[in-house]
Amino acid sequence: MQIRQKTKKMAIGISEVVLLIVSRALTAQVELKLKPLAYRLQEILI
């Protein structure tokens, strides 16, 4: 029983790390796409 609990905790920890990495990668991509748009909007507005 203890081995199962340990592997469960490990799996939860690994999945959390993966989610964190994925979300950071996604936010980085979104920022890269949004920054040029923001600059264009500023140029249009100013």
QUIWODA-V252934 format. One record per helix or strand of 2 or more residues. SS is the DSSP state (H for helix, E for strand). FROM is the first residue (numbers start at 1). LEN is the number of residues. If there is no record, write none. Layout:
SS;FROM;LEN + SS;FROM;LEN
This chain:
H;2;44
